[in-house]
C-alpha cells in the first residue's frame, strides 16, 4: 500500500522506516526546506547549536528502528554517555551533580543534603515502579487499548505532592519537580507519573551524540532513503483528502495532490484537526486539554573557557512555585529556571578553539510577545548574577521565540509539546494514534504517548502495529 507521511519530525521519520520495512511505498512530505522537524541545528562561524532536543535517552528505541534498515545506532552515530548527567545550581550557591550511577547518586544526595540519601533511594525505587506501570500501559499501545496497570502510575496526585512526600529539602523537591517540564507542564498540575522519567535517566542513561542530535536525524534519513522512502521538501500539504469514511490521500497547497490508502500525520494535532482535516469534536477536546508551554532560546557564541560550567546545567530560581504561577497566568516568570547546555564541554568540535557554544532555554507561556534584545539581556544578566558572566565574551547571539516555533512548525502559540500533561488522566488525554477516518494515524509529540525523542519513536511503533493490524 501507499503511505504518505505529513511532516518529517523524528516521529515521521521512524514511522516511515517502520512502514517501509513492512513493505509499504512511503512518501514523506515536509513543508520546510529541511528534514527533522524540531530536531534542528544552527551552524555559524564554527559554532554549532542544537536548536531543539539536546539529549538522547532510551537509545535502544532508535537502534531497533535502524536495525530494520540493516544498520544500527552504533554504526551510524558516536554516542557518549554523560556523567554527570546534569549539574543543578541553586541561588544559595549549592550545587548537585546528577551521577549516572544510582549508588553514586545516593551518596551525592546524602552529602548534598544529610539524611536525604535514603529518601533518594526510596524515590528511585518508587520511580522504577511507576515506569514499569507506564511501560506496560501507556507505552504498550494506543489509548483505546488500555492494559491493566502492573503497578501504580501514581496519577492520583501531582508530581509536586509526590516530591514533597519523599523529601524535606525544598531543593530536592525542586529537582524532582523539573520532570514535569519535560512535557511543558507544571509539577503542581501534572500527575506524579512523570516521576518515572527519573528511572529512565538513571537506568538508560543520558546520551550525547557527537556532532549534535541532528546526527540522529541524518541517520534516520539515510536509513529511510536506503529503504526507498521518497522525501519531498518544500511541499505544503493543505488538506488530507477522504471520502468521508477513509483517507484517499493528500491535497497540496499549490493545487497538486498524492493518492494514498494510509496517511500518517506528524504535525501538531491542532493543525491537523483545525486545518488539514477539520474535526470539531477533536478540536474541542484539544481546547479543553489546554496547551503546553513554549520557550525562549538563546544561542550564544562565547569566546574563551568558562570555569565550572558543565555540559548540561540547570539554574533554579529562589521560589519554585512562583515561577509556575507566572506561567499559568500567561506571564513571563520574573525569576525563571535557566537550562544551559554547553555541548563543547564534551565535544570540542561544536565550537572554534578556545570557545564555547551556550544554548540557554527559558520556559515561557505560549503565544506571548517577547522582545528579543531585552529578553536576551535579561537572561544573560541573570546568569551573571549567578556567577557565570559571559556578556563581554559573546561573539554573537541567535534567538528563537514562541512565535518562531509557531511559524516553523505550525504549533499554536509555539506550544512545543502540543497539549499540556496536566490532570489525573493526562497520560491518556493526548490525541490518540488513530484518526477519525480509516487510514489516518497520528505520530509526534502532540499525539499519544507524548513528546521527547524516545516517546515519539514509541508512538511510531504503535502506529506501525496499528497499520499492520488494520491493513495487513
SULJO-V913812 format. One record per helix or strand of 3 or more residues. SS is the DSSP state (h for helix, s for strand). FROM is the first residue (numbers start at 1). TO is the last residue. If there is no record, write none. Layout:
SS:FROM:TO  SS:FROM:TO
This chain:
s:2:6  h:10:21  s:25:30  s:41:44  s:47:50  h:60:67  h:73:76  s:79:81  s:86:89  s:95:98  h:102:112  h:117:136  h:159:166  h:170:183  h:192:204  s:207:209  h:214:226  s:230:233  s:237:242  s:246:252  s:257:259  s:262:265  h:269:276  h:280:289  s:294:303  s:312:315  h:320:328  s:338:342  h:343:345  h:348:350  s:355:364  h:372:385  h:391:393  s:394:400  h:402:409  h:412:414  h:426:429  s:440:442  h:453:471
